Structures are given as structure tokens and as C-alpha cells.
Amino acid sequence: MNPLATDLVFQPFGVPVTNTMLTGTLVTIALASVAVVLRLMLSLWPSRAQVVAEQVIEAWQSLAENAGGRRAQRFVPLVGSAFVFILFANWMGALPLKHIRTINPEGNSVELIRSATSDLNLTIAVALMVVVLVEVLEMRSLGLKHYVKGLVIPNPLRWLEIFVRPLSLAVGLFGSVFAGHVLVSTILAIAPLVLFPFLALELFMGLIQAVIFATLALVFLAMATAHGDGGQLADTRTAR
């Protein structure tokens, strides 16, 4: 059995749904619902939850400004959304829910819930979205002529940068989350009574990996807009 492979859990209308796809969908629905509720609860006299949320946003804005100046603050909503999604996608793999099993259409007993970020397909997809946005912003910042010139003129470091960015985002996130998934599953099978310290460790590693992914994405986005007049013009439009 391939430990990297995800497990089929449902197949509605012939569409295969794996346990990582199910987890990612549940996390997305839950976060979207919470966001709508929090938006309706916003007030000039903030509650304790609103104060905490505002402090977290301010911390990310400060990090963004340190990474790439004021222009980088416009990426906080995107990077913050990625951070929250990855964090809870990681944590879903550490909850007791991950040990609920079901019988799939193939007749096998499989985990119903598995950390979405332990699926390399998802981490690659998220990393590619960030990298594509980085390249588009860099093209706008440099101008099409200088951007194409940087690609055409032989420059191994430039092409290495393009390939290393998605690898550093996707493989780094997948590797640690998948390792935690395997560790917890192994400890559960061998010595379930000592599982709690390892669950706490997996929760902590899930937080660290979400922070690392979001911070790298923020740095890449900030660097992409740090060239020439394009970034300055973008800042001027933003200020207006």
C-alpha cells in the first residue's frame, strides 16, 4: 500500500472524492461560514474576539511592511486567508475525527478525515497559485519588455528561482504534514496511551508550517513588486 496515496471515500455521480478533498471542502465551508458571521458581528465597540482578530491582522500587516514596505500590505488578505486555511487543514489531521473510518465504494476500510495538506496535489496547487501571481505581479512591476528580457537572456539563477519557489512552498508544507500524519498513525497503532504529546507536537508543527508558508508567500509577493516604477505607481494607486 502506498502511504502517499489518498483514499477514496465517496463517489457521487461517478466523481471520486478522497478523504483529503473532503477535509479541504469541510475546512473551506467552515471558514467561509465563520467569516460571514464575524463580518455581521463587527462593531465600533469590538468584542474580545474582534480585538483578537484585529491584533492578528495588525501583526500580519506589520510583518508585510517589514518584508516589502507599505506596498506589501495589500497582500495581507490573500496571505492571511492562505494561513488560516492551511492552519485548520493541518489541524484537522490531528483531531480525533481523523480516526473515524468508513467503508469506501471499493469495500475497503479507510480514514474518513485526513489532513488536506498531506495531499501533495493540494500543496502543489496552492503553491502554483502563489507563484503564478508572483510572476504576474513581477511582470507588471518590471514591464513586459524587461520581464521577457530577463527570461530570454541566459540566466540560470532566474530559471532556478522560478522552479525553486513552488518546490519550497509545496514540498516543505507537504513533507512535514505528511510526516506528522504517519507519526500519529504509527503511535496510535503501537501505543495509543502516549498519543497526546505527539498530537500536541503535530498541532504545533501545523501552526509553524502555516506561518512558514504564509511568510514565504508574502516575501515572494513583496519581492515581485519591488522593481522600478511599477511598484511605485501601484502604491500611488493604492493610496488614492
C-alpha positions in Angstrom: 0.0 0.0 0.0 1.3 3.4 -1.0 1.4 5.7 2.1 1.4 8.8 -0.1 -1.8 7.8 -1.8 -5.1 9.3 -0.5 -8.1 7.2 0.0 -11.4 7.2 -1.9 -14.3 7.8 0.5 -17.3 8.7 -1.8 -18.1 8.6 -5.4 -21.3 10.7 -6.0 -22.4 10.6 -9.6 -19.2 8.8 -10.5 -17.0 11.7 -9.2 -14.3 10.3 -6.9 -13.9 12.2 -3.6 -10.9 11.4 -1.5 -10.5 12.0 2.3 -8.2 14.9 1.7 -10.7 16.5 -0.7 -13.4 16.0 1.9 -11.3 17.6 4.6 -10.4 20.6 2.4 -14.0 21.2 1.5 -15.2 21.0 5.1 -12.5 23.5 6.2 -13.4 25.9 3.4 -17.1 25.8 4.2 -16.5 26.2 7.9 -14.1 29.1 7.5 -16.4 30.8 5.0 -19.3 30.5 7.4 -17.3 31.9 10.3 -16.1 34.8 8.2 -19.7 35.7 7.3 -20.8 35.5 11.0 -17.8 37.6 12.1 -18.5 40.2 9.4 -22.0 40.6 10.7 -20.7 40.9 14.3 -18.3 43.8 13.5 -18.9 46.8 15.8 -17.3 50.1 16.7 -17.3 48.7 20.2 -15.4 45.5 19.5 -15.9 42.3 21.4 -13.0 40.3 22.8 -13.0 38.1 19.7 -12.9 41.1 17.4 -10.0 42.6 19.3 -8.0 39.4 19.0 -8.8 39.2 15.2 -7.7 42.8 14.8 -4.4 42.2 16.6 -3.7 39.2 14.4 -4.4 41.3 11.3 -2.2 44.1 12.6 0.6 41.6 13.2 0.5 40.4 9.6 0.4 44.0 8.3 3.5 44.8 10.4 5.2 41.7 9.0 4.2 42.6 5.5 5.6 46.1 5.9 8.9 44.8 7.2 9.1 42.3 4.3 8.4 44.6 1.5 7.3 48.1 2.6 3.8 49.5 2.5 3.0 48.1 -0.9 3.2 44.6 0.6 0.3 45.3 3.0 -2.2 44.8 0.2 -1.3 41.1 0.1 -2.3 40.6 3.7 -5.9 39.4 2.9 -4.6 36.8 0.4 -1.8 35.6 2.6 -3.9 35.7 5.7 -6.6 33.6 4.0 -4.0 31.1 3.0 -2.6 31.0 6.5 -6.0 30.3 8.1 -6.9 27.6 5.5 -3.6 25.8 5.8 -3.6 26.0 9.6 -7.0 24.4 10.0 -6.4 21.9 7.2 -3.3 20.9 9.1 -5.1 20.7 12.4 -7.9 18.6 11.0 -5.4 15.8 10.7 -4.6 15.9 14.4 -8.2 15.8 15.7 -9.8 12.6 16.9 -12.0 12.9 13.8 -9.1 11.6 11.7 -9.6 8.2 13.3 -13.2 7.8 12.2 -13.2 5.2 9.4 -15.7 4.3 6.7 -16.2 1.7 4.1 -15.5 3.2 0.6 -17.1 2.1 -2.7 -14.2 -0.3 -3.2 -15.1 -2.1 0.0 -12.0 -1.0 1.9 -11.9 0.5 5.4 -10.4 3.9 5.1 -9.9 7.1 7.2 -12.8 9.5 6.6 -10.8 12.6 7.6 -7.2 13.2 6.7 -5.2 16.5 6.7 -5.8 18.1 3.3 -2.2 19.4 3.2 -0.9 15.8 3.5 -2.0 15.5 -0.2 0.8 16.7 -2.5 -1.8 17.6 -5.1 -3.3 20.3 -2.9 0.0 21.8 -1.7 1.3 21.9 -5.3 -2.0 23.6 -6.4 -1.8 26.3 -3.7 1.9 26.8 -4.3 1.4 27.2 -8.1 -1.4 29.8 -7.5 1.0 31.9 -5.4 3.9 31.5 -7.9 1.7 32.4 -10.9 0.5 35.5 -9.0 4.1 36.4 -8.2 5.2 36.2 -11.8 2.2 38.3 -13.0 3.0 41.0 -10.4 6.7 40.9 -11.3 5.8 41.3 -15.0 3.6 44.3 -14.1 6.3 45.8 -11.9 9.2 45.4 -14.4 7.1 45.9 -17.5 6.6 43.3 -20.2 9.8 44.2 -22.1 12.1 43.8 -19.2 10.3 40.8 -17.8 10.6 38.9 -21.1 14.2 40.1 -21.5 15.0 38.5 -18.1 13.6 35.2 -19.3 15.2 35.2 -22.7 18.7 36.2 -21.8 20.5 33.1 -20.4 20.2 33.4 -16.7 20.3 30.1 -14.7 19.5 31.8 -11.4 16.3 33.3 -12.8 15.0 30.0 -14.1 16.2 28.3 -10.9 14.2 30.8 -8.9 11.0 30.1 -10.9 11.3 26.3 -10.2 12.5 26.6 -6.6 9.7 28.8 -5.4 6.8 26.3 -5.9 9.0 23.4 -4.6 9.9 25.3 -1.4 6.3 26.1 -0.8 4.7 22.8 -1.8 7.2 20.2 -0.8 8.1 21.8 2.5 4.5 22.0 3.6 3.6 18.5 2.4 6.7 16.9 3.9 6.2 18.0 7.5 2.4 17.5 7.5 2.7 14.0 5.9 5.4 13.1 8.4 3.2 14.1 11.3 0.3 12.1 9.8 2.5 9.0 9.6 3.9 9.5 13.1 0.5 9.9 14.8 -0.9 6.9 12.9 2.0 4.8 13.9 1.9 5.8 17.6 -1.9 5.2 17.6 -1.3 1.6 16.4 1.6 0.9 18.7 1.0 2.9 21.9 -2.3 4.9 21.9 -1.9 5.8 25.6 1.1 8.1 24.9 -0.5 9.7 21.8 -1.4 13.1 23.4 2.2 14.5 23.5 2.5 13.7 19.8 -0.9 15.3 19.0 0.3 18.4 20.7 3.5 18.3 18.7 1.5 17.9 15.5 -0.7 20.8 16.3 2.4 23.0 17.0 4.0 21.8 13.7 0.8 22.6 11.8 0.9 26.1 13.2 4.6 26.5 12.3 4.1 25.2 8.7 1.2 27.6 8.1 3.3 30.5 9.3 6.2 29.5 7.2 4.1 29.1 4.0 2.3 32.4 4.5 5.5 34.2 5.3 7.3 32.8 2.2 4.3 33.7 0.1 4.3 37.2 1.5 8.1 37.7 0.9 7.8 36.4 -2.7 4.9 38.7 -3.4 6.7 41.7 -1.9 9.8 41.0 -3.9 7.8 40.8 -7.1 6.6 44.4 -6.7 9.9 45.8 -5.6 11.2 46.6 -9.1 11.3 50.0 -10.7 8.4 52.4 -11.2 5.7 49.7 -11.5 5.6 49.1 -7.8 5.7 52.9 -7.0 2.8 53.5 -9.3 0.9 50.6 -7.7 1.5 52.2 -4.3 0.3 55.5 -5.6 -2.9 54.0 -6.9 -3.5 52.1 -3.7 -3.0 55.3 -1.6 -5.6 57.1 -3.7 
